[in-house]
Amino acid sequence: MTEQLQYDAVGKLILRLTLGVLMLFHGVAKLLNPGSVEFIGGRLTEAGLPALLSYGVYLGEIVAPLMIIVGVLTRVGGLLFVVNMLFAILLVHTGDLLSLTEHGGWRLELQGFYLFGGLALMFLGSGKLAVRPD
């Protein structure tokens, strides 16, 4: 039984590190290229929302990944991932929802990975190998 709990903790750690590190690259890219946040602001304005919401991308792509990586408020970090990806899909990728790539994969598989990975972390929590296990 103890061995099973250790495997569970390691599996959650691997999921947290994978999602967190990969999303953090997107956040760092946005820090280095502020024009992308302006683009998001424009899309929000087109959708009738305030452009100021575009700064939420920093929550979803920098703060949330750091929370998830270290294991502090992991469920909240997962929720931020989900909200971030829903905005990304609805603002930029709705035309691709039912599209496939030339290789047969879902065109939104990366977005789906982050969306459903964040959802999984919302339900799973951090596991025992975290700064603040939940």
C-alpha positions in Angstrom: 0.0 0.0 0.0 2.8 2.4 0.9 4.5 1.7 -2.4 1.3 2.6 -4.3 1.1 6.0 -2.5 4.7 6.7 -3.5 3.9 5.9 -7.1 0.9 8.2 -6.9 3.0 11.1 -5.5 5.7 10.6 -8.2 3.1 10.5 -11.0 1.5 13.7 -9.8 5.0 15.3 -9.6 5.7 14.3 -13.2 2.4 15.7 -14.3 3.0 19.0 -12.4 6.5 19.4 -13.8 5.5 18.6 -17.3 2.6 21.0 -17.4 4.3 23.7 -15.4 7.6 23.8 -17.2 6.1 23.6 -20.7 3.6 26.4 -20.0 6.3 28.5 -18.4 8.1 28.7 -21.7 5.0 30.3 -23.2 4.8 32.8 -20.4 8.5 33.7 -20.7 8.0 34.2 -24.4 5.2 36.7 -23.6 7.5 38.6 -21.2 10.2 38.8 -23.9 7.6 39.8 -26.6 5.1 42.2 -25.1 3.4 42.6 -28.5 1.7 39.2 -27.9 -0.1 40.7 -24.9 -1.2 43.6 -27.1 -2.5 41.1 -29.6 -4.5 39.4 -26.9 -5.8 42.7 -25.8 -7.0 43.4 -29.3 -8.8 40.1 -29.5 -10.5 40.8 -26.1 -11.6 44.2 -27.3 -13.1 42.6 -30.5 -15.0 40.2 -28.2 -16.4 43.2 -26.2 -14.2 42.6 -23.2 -11.7 45.1 -21.7 -8.1 44.9 -23.1 -6.9 45.0 -19.5 -7.8 41.3 -19.1 -4.9 40.5 -21.5 -2.6 40.8 -18.5 -4.3 37.7 -17.1 -2.1 35.7 -19.5 0.7 36.4 -17.0 -1.3 34.7 -14.3 -2.1 31.7 -16.5 1.4 31.3 -18.1 3.8 32.5 -15.4 2.2 32.5 -11.9 0.1 29.3 -12.4 3.0 27.3 -13.8 5.3 28.3 -10.9 2.5 27.4 -8.4 2.1 24.0 -10.1 5.9 23.3 -10.3 6.6 24.0 -6.6 3.3 22.5 -5.5 1.7 25.5 -3.8 -2.1 25.9 -4.3 -1.8 23.4 -7.2 -5.6 23.2 -7.6 -5.8 27.0 -8.0 -3.0 26.8 -10.5 -4.9 24.2 -12.4 -8.0 26.4 -12.4 -5.9 29.3 -13.8 -4.6 27.0 -16.5 -8.2 26.0 -17.5 -9.4 29.6 -17.6 -6.3 30.7 -19.6 -6.8 28.0 -22.1 -10.6 28.6 -22.4 -9.8 32.2 -23.2 -7.1 31.2 -25.7 -9.4 28.7 -27.5 -12.4 31.0 -27.6 -10.5 34.1 -28.7 -8.1 32.6 -31.2 -8.8 29.0 -32.0 -12.6 28.5 -32.3 -12.2 27.9 -36.0 -9.9 25.0 -35.3 -12.0 23.1 -32.8 -13.0 20.4 -35.3 -9.9 20.6 -37.5 -7.1 18.1 -38.0 -3.5 18.7 -39.0 -2.1 17.3 -42.2 -0.8 14.4 -40.1 -4.2 13.5 -38.7 -3.8 15.0 -35.2 -6.3 17.4 -33.6 -5.2 21.0 -34.5 -5.8 22.0 -30.9 -3.9 19.1 -29.3 -1.5 21.5 -27.5 -4.3 23.7 -26.2 -6.2 20.5 -25.2 -3.2 19.1 -23.4 -3.0 22.3 -21.2 -6.7 22.6 -20.8 -7.3 19.0 -19.7 -4.0 18.8 -17.8 -5.0 21.8 -15.8 -8.4 20.2 -15.2 -6.7 17.0 -14.0 -4.6 19.0 -11.5 -7.7 20.7 -10.2 -9.0 17.3 -9.2 -5.8 15.6 -8.3 -4.0 18.3 -6.4 -0.3 18.4 -5.9 0.4 15.1 -4.3 2.8 14.6 -1.4 6.0 15.7 -3.2 5.2 19.4 -3.0 6.0 22.5 -0.9 2.4 22.5 0.3 0.8 19.1 -0.4 -3.0 19.1 -0.8 
